[in-house]
Amino acid sequence: MSDALAAPADAGDAAPPRPNAVVAVLAFAGIVVSLMQTLVIPIVPELPRLLDAPASDAAWAVTATLLAAAVATPVVGRLGDMFGKRRMLMISVVMLVAGSVVCALSDTLIPMIVGRVLQGLASGVIPLGISIMRDELPAERLAGSTALMSASLGVGGALGLPTAALIADHFDWHVLFWASAAMGLIALALVVAFVPESRVRTGGRFDGIGALGMAAGLVCLLLAVSKGGDWGWGSGTTLGLFAAALVVLPAWGVFELRTTQPLVDLRTTARRQVLVTNLASVAIGFSMFAMSLVLPQLLQLPVQTGYGLGRSMLVAGLVMAPSGLVMMATAPLSAAVSKAKGPKVTLMIGAVIVACGYGLGLVLMSQVWQLTLISCMIGAGIGFTYGSMPALIMAAVPASETAAANSLNTLMRSIGTSMASALAGVVLSQMTISLGGYALPSENGFRTVMAIGAGAALLAFAIATLIPRQRTSVEAAAAPTAGEAAVAK
């Protein structure tokens, strides 16, 4: 491990200025970064025409962002622990702005992919923000603030869809990226003005070989998962990538265990609380994304199918948007439950709510209000789960490793969403009906995906039961001190 730990704040230093402003700015930055994940969804069907490229190549505008985010998130987290979390946060936002400008100036495929890669490199903002909160906020503010920051991922994604659809319907598509760049600049200015730099750092030497090994393994794995449906799951390319991931990732793990200053401290990651929380995060990420795949399609499929609602992308976005607001609204409730019962219980409650939301979707999927209700219910459950995960991780790792540990947890959720996308794609491509000569996903196909989403949430619940129980803050406050115990004797 690193030989240099953080220098504590001097006794005479003032408390961080305006904690409310710090929380608001970091949450806003998280929302801005998560917006870019849904930014291109309204124009995905039009990208081949807009970029004068085959559909299979235009899909890289989405895939490139996924791969860049997977690689950048743990690397940026480690760099934040080493050299300053605020510094890496600002660099990440600059990457977002630069990528947005490149995309806004693009009319061909290659510049668009370059811009989307740069946007993906900004994905470490949320775990960095959570880590800054741990370093800078009073203990009594931490649970609610980190829950809000974690929920910003879902808030930005949910609000981004109707906003992007509205812009795409009424303006040139380049405006999407100019708007993203403008919000990024606002976020950057606010971070400079209100967010202090943490003194909690590890120092040491960056593990470049470990970063390259992790990047190679993750790219092979996620590329096979995300593109396997297009290339064929039995194709040589897909199987070769899976095989490469099976070789590279274990070899990377062995190297990380032997190096003195690893990119990812696998011994810390193997602690029961961290390991089990990360496994639950994969299942929750899977369950969350299933909703994003099913509900918009149900809303937009033609009514002639007998189950499609024939609505526009804008309406679909407006149906999904309340789920993001519900996630934000549940953040303080999630923190209150964690304070009283512990974050383990909060995670389990959230997983059950998500499963019930999907269960409701199995029987209620014929009206817009029904899908809105399902979206909000699942959003509430995700708000609970996302609010509890940072608390579980931070309770099990030292402050000097907070950013790296939270970044790895974010990566686990991303892996879950990638798996959800691949599996749902397989199910919906196999369970189809024919309408006007086109194969469309069947009603039973959507129900199957929702059932899988419910199953993933229940799996997360089962995994969460294995997290060690910790004393809650209420129990800690009620426990007698050593002096009181001596008097009692």
C-alpha positions, 0 to 999 in steps of 0.5 A: 500500500501507499507509504504516505497518508493524508495530512490532517487539517491544522487545528486552526483551520476553519471548517469547510465553507458553506457545506450546503453549497458544497453538497449542491454543487457536487450533486449538480455536477453528478447530474450533469455528468449522468445527463450525457449517458441519455443525451444521444438516446433520442437521436440513436435511430438517426445517427447513421443518416446524421453521420453518414455511417452504417448503423453498426458503426454508428452504434459506437457512439454509445459503446465508446462512452460505455468503455471509456467510463468503465476504464476511467472510473477506477483510474480517476478514483485512484488518482483522486486519492493520490493527487487530490479529489477536487483536482481530478473532479475538475479534470473530469468535468473538463473532459466532459466539456471538451467531449461535448464541444467535439461532438457539437462540431462533428458531422462524421463518425470518427469525431463523434466517437472521439467526443463520446470517449472524452465524455465517458472519461468524466464518469468518475465525478460521482464517486469523487464527489462522494469521497470529497463529502466524506473528507469535508462534511460534518459527520451528521451531514454525511449520510444524507449528502452521499445518498443525494450524490449517489442518487444524482446518477439516476436523476440525471439519467431520468431527466436527460431523456425528456430534455434531450427529446425536446431539444432533438424535436425542435432544434438541430441535433448539435444543440444537444452537445452545446447544451451539455458543454454549457452545463459542464462549464457551469458545473466547473465554475461552481466547483472552483468557487465552492468545493475545497480541496481535500487534504486526505491523500495517499501519495505514492506512485501510480500503478501504470501497468495495473491500469493498462491490465485492468483497461485491457480486461474490462474492454475485452469483457464489456465489448463482448457483452455489449456487442455480442448480440450484433456480432453473434454470441457464438462468433469468433470475435465474441468468444475470443474477447471473452477468452481474453478477458478470462486470461487478462483479468485473473493475471491482472489480479495476481499482479495487483496482489504482488505490487506494493502500490496497486491501482486497486487494493484487492485485499481491501476489496476482498473484505466481506463488507466491500465484496458483498456490497459490490456483488449486490451493486452488480445485481442492482445495476442490472435491475435498474437498467431493465426498466430503462430498456422496457418502459420506453419501448412499451410506450413507443411501440404502435398501438396495432401491436395490442400492447404498445401505447404509440407515444412519442420519445418525448412522452416516454421521457416524461414518463421516466422523468418522475423516477429521477425526482423520486430518487432524489426525494428518497435520499433523506429517507434512505439516510434516516433509515441507515442512521436508525437501522444501518445501511445494510437494512436500507439496501435490503429495503430498496431491493424489495421495493425494486422487485415489487415495482417489477412485479407490478409491471407484470400485471400493469402495463396497458396505460401511461399512468401505470408505467409512470407508477412502475417507474416511480416505484422502481426509482424509489427502490433504486434511491434506497439502494444507491443511497446505502452503497456509499455508506457501506463502502466507506464504513469498510475502507480507510479515508485514504482509499475512499475515492478508489473504493467508491469508483470500483463500486460505481464500476460494478453497477456499470457492469450490471447495466451492461449485462442487463442490456445484453441479456434483455437484447437477447430476450427481446430479439428472440421473443417477437411478433410480426407487424407489417413485415417487421419483427417487434418485441412481444408482450411476453418478451417485455414481461420476461425482462421485467421478471428478470429485473425482479429476480435481479433485485431479489438476488441483490436482497439475498446477497445483502443479507450476507453483509456483516451487521454493524452498530447503527449511529443510534445504537452507538449513541445509546451505548455507554462509554468506558467511563460510564460502564466503570461507574455502573460496575 
